[in-house]
Amino acid sequence: MVRIVGGGLAGCEAAWQVASAGVPVTLYEMRPVRGTAVHKTDRLAELVCSNSFRGDKLDNAVGLLKEEMRRLGSLVMRAAEASRVPAGAALAVDREVFSNAITTAISTHPLISVVREEVTTLPASSAGEPLIVATGPLTSDALSADITRLVGGDHLYFYDAISPIVLAESIDRSRVFRQSRWDRSISGREGREGHEGREGQVGQVGLAGPGVACGVDDGQGDYLNCPFTQEEYERFYEALIHAESATVHDFDKERFFEGCLPIEVMAHRGVDTLRFGPMKPVGLTDPRTGRTPYAAVQLRQDNLAADHFSLVGFQTQLKWGEQARVLRLIPGLEQAEFVRYGMVHRNTYVNGPTVLTETWQLKQHPTIFFAGQMSGVEGYVESAASGLLAGLNAAALAQGRPTSAPPRTTAIGALAFYASHANPAHYEPSNITFGIMEPLAKPPRGKGDRKVAMSNRALDALAAWLRERAA
């Protein structure tokens, strides 16, 4: 048997992998017995930040990671496909449909028992009964203290922020235009070889088949774009940098993940920082002017009903009243009704290189695995990927088989290698990038060609690893 603490993306993916290997699982989730500051439901794998799983093509690293996960039988990827909403070349999901699919799949699996109670101390573990800790960025204080006792003083944290969501009917459509950046979309199914053969398994766990609300561009685009003139941008910028932020506990120690900075933090770095970040206008053409806007805010559909839109990259820690005032300076959002305001929460994680191996086991306690953001990765896909590999290895350990990790030439292997081998003195959670993968021996000249070559090499390496593991 394998015990798993935490019913988020990593914990659910790990549970699915363990059970798929024929090993019983007990999955502990504290909600609804004890809630958190950001979760709204008692469903498993609830998405509390963005609804986007980011790029879904093989010319970017996270697209490669998702394809590797599909080929490894990922439940999270199947649920994401079944709950897809239009998002250009990205994979975005309806939050409720996604978490319902995961909850149904996990709770109805005959080898998985879900226990709804708070775990304040880590359960015992052994080679025959490994433990996976996947308690996520909002691990309770009591359990954090017990984990600190186990791993030592390298238990770290950083602050994270989530974006606001607006009611679609409150958006002034006369001031916005629909377009995907560079008109990109998921019109084909690149890199899906080997995936189609598993679709029949989806229905067995209560998930819809592929293609539900797929992100095919209909010629208008999947995003609503709010274009700024220079004058409008400068007015918005001045209001933003003078707006009042909410109080954060331990504010003097505040430390944000660089890849998820609040917009006001970015704005204080310079007047044009946002124009080269979440408000970049490149790849967009305002049909009313025929020109690229001075700046733009993109709104992404947040559910299948298309009645909620999130502000892309607009995570913030401003007070709610200030958010309403400042964000209504965005063209098209003058009368916006906010379904959810942005907020800040603390993310807890361990210093992976000091305590983890590339199989996601603790160096000093190899019967214990860490997965998800707690293990020192950043992002939905990365969290689920770590849970997938931890689950495969926990099942192997429980069955008396050796643990292993895919090579660093794969995205999932590179992520595991980074979390266990990066410089511990300057360790920060990381998204998957081609930069942390093993470089090509003879790279093509073109940047795009190099990325595709790395992806093709990765999928070949993953197939070889799977053959070795099955031997």
N, C-alpha and C positions, 0 to 999 in steps of 0.2 A: 504494500500500500504506500501511497505518497500523500503527504499532507501539504496543502497549499494555503497560505495565509494571504488573503486579498483577492477580491473578485473584480478587479479592473481588467484592462486589456491583457496585461502580462499574465495575471493569474488565470484568467479564463482560457487563454491560448495554451498555457502550460497544462491546465487540467485536460483540455481536449487532446493534446498530444500524448499525455500519460495514459488516458483512458483508451485512446486509439491503439496504443501498444498492448492493450489487454490488462493493464494494471489498475486496480481500484484507486479512487481518489476521494479524499475528504477536503472540500474547499470551504474555508472560513471567510465570511464576509460580515462586517459589523453592522452595516446598514440593513434594516431600518432601526435596529436596537440603539445604535448611536449614529447620528448624522455627522456631516461635515459642514464647513462654512460655504462650500460651493456646490455640493451635490444636491439635486432637487428630488430624486426618486430613490426607490429601493432596488432598481434594476441593476443587473450586472453590466460591467463595461459601459457605464454611463460616460458620455463625452461631456466634459465640463468647460473646455476651452473652445477651440475652433471645431468646425464640423468637417475640416479638410484633412485628408491623408496625403496631400501634396501631389507632386507630379506623378503621372502614371505611364510614362514612356521610358524606353530603355536608353534615352540620351541623357538621363539624369540618374543620380545614384539612388534616390529613394524609389524611383520607378523600377530600378533593377532589384532593390531589396524586396519590393512587393512581389515581383515575379518569382524570385527565389522562394518566398514564403508560399506562394500559390503551389509551387512544385513540391513543397514540403507538406502540403495538405493543411494549410492554415485555415482555421475557423474564422479568424478575424477578417481575412481577405474574402472569404465566401460571404460573410455577413455584409461586408462593405459593398460587394458587387450587387447583392440583393437589395440594398438600400440606397444605391447611387442616385445623386441628384446632379443636374447639369452644372459643370464647373470647368468648361474648356478642356484643357489638357491635363487637368488635375482630377483626382478621385476625391469627391466630397460626398457626404452621406446625410440622409435624414436621421437625426440623432435618435428619435424615438423608435423608428423602424429598426435601426441598427442594434440598439441595446435590447429591444424586445427579441430580436433574432438570436442574439448571443444568449440571453437569459433562457429562452426556450430550449436552445440546443444543449446548454449545460444542465439545466434542471431536469431534462427528460432523458439524459444519457443513463443507461442502466448501471454504469460503473462509477458514476459521479454522485456523491452525496454533498449537498450544500447545507452548511450549518450557519445559521444566522446568529452570531454572537461575537462580542468583542474579545479579541485575543490580546492580553496585556503582557504575557510572557511567552517566549518562543517555546513551542512544544518540543518534546524530546525527539531525537532523530537517530537513525542507525542506517547501515548499508541496506538492510532489508526494508526500511521505512524512512526514506529520505524526506527532507523538509524543503519546501520552496517558499521563500519570503518575497512576496510581491505586493507589499502593502501600499506602494505608491507614494506620491509626493506629500500626501497629507497624513502620514503615519502618526498615530496618536502619541501623546507625550510619554505615556507609560510604556508602550512598546518601543518607542525610540530609545528610551533609557535602557531597556533590556538589550536592544541591538547594540547600543554604544558599549555596554558591558562586554558584549561578545566580541566586537571588532576593535575595540579600543578607542582612542581619542580622535580617530580620523573620520568621524561622523560629521558631515558637513551639511549646509543647506544654502539655498538661494531663493530669492523671491521671484514669483512668476505672476503674470497678469493676463486677464482674458478680455476679449473684445466685446463691445456692445452689440445688441441685436435690435433691429427696428421692424415695426409692423409694415408690411409691404404696401398696404393701402394708404399709408401716411406719407409715402414718397411722392414728390411732385414729378411725375413722369415727363412733364414738359421741359424740365431742366436737366434730365439725365438721358443717357443713350445706352443701348445694349450693344456690347461688343466684347469678345474675348481678346486678350492681348495678342497681337500678331495674328488674330483670327485663328488661333490654335484650338484644336478640339480632339477628343478621342473619337475620331471617325472610323478608325480601323482598330484592329486588335493585335498590334505589333507585339511580338515576343510572347505570345500566348501558347506556343507549341507545347503540347504535353498537358495543358490545363483543361482542354475540353473533355478529356477522358474521365475527369472526376466530377463532371456536373451532375451525374445521376445521384451522387452521394448527397448532394445538397438537399434534395427533397426529403431525405431520410431524417433530417434534423429540423424540418419545419421552415427552411429558408426558401425564398423564391429563387427561380433560376436567374442566370445572368441576363443583362440587358435591361433590367428594370430601371426606368428613368435614366438611361445611359446618357453620357455626356456628349452626344453627337451634336455638333453645331448645326443649327437650322438656317444658317445664313445671317442671323441677327446677333448671335453671340450669347454666352452664358452669364455674363456679368452686367450689372447696371453700373455705369460709370458717371461719377459726379465731377464735371470739368470745372476747373478754376481759371479765372483770369489772374494776371499778376496782382491786381488790386485785391481781389477776393482772397487770394492766397496770403498776402501780407496781413490782411485784417484777421484771418483765421489764425495765423502764426502768432500775432501779438496777443490775441485772446488766450491762446493755448499756453504760452510761456508765463503768463501772469495768472493763470487759473490756480485754484487752491487744491492741493492734493489731499487725499484721505490719510489719516495717521496709520502708519504701519508699525506693529510691535517690533521692538529691537531695531528701530529705524536707523540708529547710529551704526548698526552693523549691516544695513541693507545691501544686498548684493544680487543684482539681476543677471539672469542668463543673457548673454550677449545676443543670442538669436531671437529673443522674445522681449525686447526692451519696450517699456511703455512709451507711447508716442511723445509724451511730454519730456521724458528723459532724452529721447533722440532730438527733440526740438531744441533743447538747451545746448546741444553740441554745435549748433549753427543754423542760420536761417534757411539754408538749402538742404539740410540733412534729410528732411522728410521728402523732398522732391527727388532725391536719389534713393529713397527707401520705399515705404509703403504708399507714398503719393506720387511715385514716378509715373510720368505720362507716356513713356516710350511704348511703342506698339499700339497706340490708340489714336484714332482720328475722329474728332467730333464732326458728325455728319452735317451739323448746322453751319459750321465754318469751313469744313474741309481741311482743318489744320490740327496739329497735335496740341492739346491743351497745355497751359503753363504748368499745371499740376492736376492730379485726379485722385479721387477716392473710389475704390472699387467695392461694390456690394455683391456678396455671393449668396445665392439661394441657400437657406438653412434647413429646409424640410421639403418633403415631396409635395405638400399642398402649395408651396411657393408663396405662403403668406408671411414668412419671416425671412429677413435678409441680415446677414452679419457684415460688419465693416471689416474688410480684409486688412490684417496687420495693424488694427487699431486698438490693441490691448492698452489699458490705461489704469492708473490708480487715482484719477481725479475724483473728487467728491461727486456724488450723483447729481446734485443740483448744478455743479459746474459742468459736468458732462452734457447735461441737457442744454445749457446755455452755449457752450463752445461748439458742440457738434451740430447744432442747428445753424451754424454759420457755413456749413457745407452746402453748396448748391444742390437743391433738390430735397434737403432734409430740414428746411425751415420750419415745417410743421410736423416733424417726425415724432412718432409715438414709440417710445423705447420699451421693448418687451423685456430686455435685460440690460442693465448697465454693466460696464466693465468693472473689474475688481482685481485686487491683489491677494495672493495667498502664498504661503510658504511651501517650498518644495524641499523635501528631505532626501538626501542621498548619501551613499558611502563613497569614500575615496577608493574606487575600484582597483587601481594599480597596487595598492598596499594590501588588499585583502582578497582579491578575486583571481581565479584562473580563467583561461579563455573558454572553459566549459560552464562558466557562471557558478562554479563551486567556490566556497570559502577555502582559502589556502590552509588555514589551521583547523578547519572543521569541514572536511570534504563531503559529509553527508548532508550539508546544508547548502542550498543554492539561493542566490539572489536574482531577481528579475524585475524588469520594468524600470521606471525612473528612480526607484530606490537603489538600483544597481549602478546608476551613473550614466544612463543614456537619456537622450532628450527626444521627445516626439512620440506621437501615437504609434507609428509604424515601427520605430526602433524599440519601443517598449514591448510591443507584441512580439517582435522578432526575438528579443532576449528571452521572453517567456516561452517561445516555441523551442528554442535550443535548450533552455533549462529543463523543459518538460521532456524532451527527447532523452536528455542525459539522466534525469531523475528516474525515468522508466528503465533505462538501461541498467542503472545502479541497482534498482530494486530487483531486477531480473538476473543479477550477477554478471552482466555484460560490461565491457569497458566503456567509459565515457570518451567523447571526442568532440572536436569542433571542425567545421569546414575550413579549408585553407583561407589564408588572408587574401587570396585572389578573388574570393566571393565577397559580396557585400555583408552577408550575415557573419561570415568569419572575420572580416575586417573590423566590424563593430565590436565583436567579442575580443579581438586582439587589442583594439584601442582601449577598451574598458579595463583590461588587465595588464597593459604594458605601457601606457602613456606615462609621462613624467608626473609622479605623484605630488611634487612640490607645486605644480601649477595646473592641477587637474580640474577640468570643468566638464560637465555633461556635454555630450556631442551628438549632433545629428549625423546621419550617414552622409559621407561625401566621397567622391572619387579620390580625394587627397589622402584618405586614411587607408586606401587599398594599396596592395603591392603594385608598383608601377610596371608598365609593359616593358619587356626587354627591347623591342623594336617598335616604338609607337609610330603610328601614321602621322603625317604632318598636320592635318586639319584637326582642330579641337573637337569638332563633332565626330569625326572619324575615330579619334582616340577613345571617346566615351563609348561609342558603339562597340569598338574592339574590346574594350575592357568588359563590357556587358556580355558579349559573346564568350569571352574567355571565362568569365565568372559562371555562366550557366553550364559550360562544359565541365568546369572544375566541380561544380555542385553535383552534377550527374555522376562524375567519377567518385566523389566522396560517398554518395548514396550507394553506389555499387560496392565499395569497400565495406561500408557499414553493414550491408546485407549479407556479405560473404561469410 
